[in-house]
Amino acid sequence: MSTVAIPTMAFRGRVTQLRVIRSEWTKLWTVRSTRWSLLVATVLTIGFPILASAVISSHWGQRSPSDRAHFNPLDPALIGSQIAQLAVGVLGVLVISGEYSTGSIRSTLTAVPKRLPVLWAKAIVFASVTFALMLPSVVIAFFSSQSILSRHHASYSWSHPGVARAVIGAALFVTVVAILTLALGTIVRNTAGGIATFAAIFFVLPPLMNVLPTNWNNTISKYLPSNAGRDILSITHDANNLSPWAGFGLFVGYTALAVAIAAFVLARRDA
Amino acid sequence: MIEARGLTKDYGDKRAVDDLSFTVQPGIVTGFLGPNGSGKSTTMRLILGLDRPTRGAVTVNGKSYRDFHAPLHEVGALLEARSVHTGRSARNHLLALAQTHGIPRRRVDELVDLVGLHDVAKKRVGKFSLGMGQRLGIAAALLGDPQTVMLDEPVNGLDPEGIHWIRTLLKSLAAEGRTVFVSSHLMSEMSLTADHLIVIGRGRLIADTSVAEFVAGASKKLVHVRTPQPQGLQEALAGLGASVANVDGYVEVTGLTAEEVGEAAAANGIVLHELTPHQASLEEAFMDLTREELEFATEGAS
């Protein structure tokens, strides 16, 4: 009988959280959707504020004095994070739902049968990558947009109260969106369902509140995840918003709850 | 060694695996045989801890799969359903698996070469043929140099050369003392590779036996006889409890061995021109065994 020589291996390792993180790092960067989504998120986070500031600047003369007085220079600076949130959120769902749709989750969970290290690793890797890209992007967006607007004396300096918190907060907000959508994808296990849930929470629910009586709307709206989370991006406050850190804290709380549910179902469900 | 004890799995109202107990021994190839939908893949998923049993338990080398700290070194598995991200290359798929255990990168390259995927290792798996996908699955199974290898329908989609390669591989793995557990719905395939058989139908254990015993036990005693005196032979055999039929100029005797028929003929002075014992083919033996289960299945469905 002929034989197949199976190469033996002296090495004997074991699964550790750090190794699972390394594996998830490889997995994140070896599918195309990652590079595209993150490229789009980065380019738009920087590009949109520059474009918006240029347009505002060129039409500054046409603005009424009251418009000029109420103009918030941070609005164009952080407008890119709105779009980044969409790209990052979709990718957050895909990071796990793609494993279910292709069946690779079976390989993943066979290699890491305790399962939870996979969820932690995905969250750590994806959140770190998101923050590492978003932080420089929003800082660049801030300084380039403010330098365009400065000729009209309609810009903030970095040291203006609340500005540093709002700019860094934009990167933090998108990072938490990454973790929340990963959790949603884990719970729903389906790309279309996960993206629909994400869109419902962030883009459908808030305008839907407008059908409620005004005082109900004012009471409820500020507690919605997207509204609470974005409080950290704002330096103007009214009674219908939570304070920046209270709102962001609540958003982190919602995310923690989603992650807890995701961990619970991932550990218990049949793969 | 794989040990299942009272393994039962329900999906809703449907019982996929029903009180299954068996042991898969190291050093031989054990075939896991059953018609499509008989619960083979479910059993393998239960072994790998992907699904939880409703009742009972299954262990590999005495441990539940979920308790392994280095599962890829213990059990290598090829699952029937695709379990690779279609957007990732073969090498990166293996690399990501290897990294969970800290297995060095050169081991990945070694296995890519072993299964003959060297030239396509950087291609996206979505573009792979079924056969290439199977080869990648086998590379993943052997990645950790595991003591136990479990393959679900490994010859599916392979060309004749690939099938021959798998057979040789399975025997080589067993010869090294590893536990080799291979499922198939084709008895003929199992007869060429397996030493031992675990046969299931509708999630229940039908047989747990060596291949030789399986064939001997399941085959009907059937003897073909050619004689110029068929009438006389019929009379001679009538008293021995055999059933006799004339088929295309042959006398077909069921229920006696060739020896018994020959001796009865000699005792009665009957001339025989031909006396041929027929052993049921493996496929026939398998179908005989599972027929009851299938009939029951059809009744149950109506």
Chai-1 contact restraints between the chains, C-beta under 6 A:
chainA,res_idxA,chainB,res_idxB,connection_type,confidence,min_distance_angstrom,max_distance_angstrom,comment,restraint_id
A,S2,B,T168,contact,1.0,0.0,6.0,A-B,restraint_1
A,T3,B,S172,contact,1.0,0.0,6.0,A-B,restraint_2
A,V4,B,T168,contact,1.0,0.0,6.0,A-B,restraint_3
A,V4,B,L169,contact,1.0,0.0,6.0,A-B,restraint_4
A,V4,B,S172,contact,1.0,0.0,6.0,A-B,restraint_5
A,P7,B,E110,contact,1.0,0.0,6.0,A-B,restraint_6
A,T8,B,D145,contact,1.0,0.0,6.0,A-B,restraint_7
A,M9,B,R107,contact,1.0,0.0,6.0,A-B,restraint_8
A,M9,B,D145,contact,1.0,0.0,6.0,A-B,restraint_9
A,R12,B,H73,contact,1.0,0.0,6.0,A-B,restraint_10
A,G13,B,H101,contact,1.0,0.0,6.0,A-B,restraint_11
A,G13,B,G102,contact,1.0,0.0,6.0,A-B,restraint_12
A,G13,B,I103,contact,1.0,0.0,6.0,A-B,restraint_13
A,R14,B,H69,contact,1.0,0.0,6.0,A-B,restraint_14
A,R14,B,A70,contact,1.0,0.0,6.0,A-B,restraint_15
A,V15,B,T100,contact,1.0,0.0,6.0,A-B,restraint_16
A,R19,B,Q99,contact,1.0,0.0,6.0,A-B,restraint_17
A,R19,B,T100,contact,1.0,0.0,6.0,A-B,restraint_18
A,R19,B,G102,contact,1.0,0.0,6.0,A-B,restraint_19
A,V20,B,T100,contact,1.0,0.0,6.0,A-B,restraint_20
A,R22,B,Q99,contact,1.0,0.0,6.0,A-B,restraint_21
A,S23,B,A96,contact,1.0,0.0,6.0,A-B,restraint_22
A,S23,B,Q99,contact,1.0,0.0,6.0,A-B,restraint_23
A,S23,B,T100,contact,1.0,0.0,6.0,A-B,restraint_24
A,T26,B,L95,contact,1.0,0.0,6.0,A-B,restraint_25
A,T26,B,A96,contact,1.0,0.0,6.0,A-B,restraint_26
A,T26,B,Q99,contact,1.0,0.0,6.0,A-B,restraint_27
A,K27,B,A96,contact,1.0,0.0,6.0,A-B,restraint_28
A,T30,B,R88,contact,1.0,0.0,6.0,A-B,restraint_29
A,T30,B,N92,contact,1.0,0.0,6.0,A-B,restraint_30
A,V31,B,G87,contact,1.0,0.0,6.0,A-B,restraint_31
A,V31,B,R88,contact,1.0,0.0,6.0,A-B,restraint_32
A,R32,B,G87,contact,1.0,0.0,6.0,A-B,restraint_33
A,T102,B,H85,contact,1.0,0.0,6.0,A-B,restraint_34
A,T102,B,T86,contact,1.0,0.0,6.0,A-B,restraint_35
A,G103,B,A81,contact,1.0,0.0,6.0,A-B,restraint_36
A,G103,B,R82,contact,1.0,0.0,6.0,A-B,restraint_37
A,G103,B,S83,contact,1.0,0.0,6.0,A-B,restraint_38
A,S104,B,S83,contact,1.0,0.0,6.0,A-B,restraint_39
A,S104,B,V84,contact,1.0,0.0,6.0,A-B,restraint_40
A,S104,B,H85,contact,1.0,0.0,6.0,A-B,restraint_41
A,R106,B,L79,contact,1.0,0.0,6.0,A-B,restraint_42
A,R106,B,S83,contact,1.0,0.0,6.0,A-B,restraint_43
A,S107,B,S83,contact,1.0,0.0,6.0,A-B,restraint_44
A,T110,B,L48,contact,1.0,0.0,6.0,A-B,restraint_45
A,A111,B,L72,contact,1.0,0.0,6.0,A-B,restraint_46
A,A111,B,L97,contact,1.0,0.0,6.0,A-B,restraint_47
A,A111,B,T100,contact,1.0,0.0,6.0,A-B,restraint_48
A,V112,B,T100,contact,1.0,0.0,6.0,A-B,restraint_49
A,P113,B,G49,contact,1.0,0.0,6.0,A-B,restraint_50
A,P113,B,Y65,contact,1.0,0.0,6.0,A-B,restraint_51
A,P113,B,R66,contact,1.0,0.0,6.0,A-B,restraint_52
A,P113,B,P71,contact,1.0,0.0,6.0,A-B,restraint_53
A,D270,B,D51,contact,1.0,0.0,6.0,A-B,restraint_54
A,A271,B,L50,contact,1.0,0.0,6.0,A-B,restraint_55
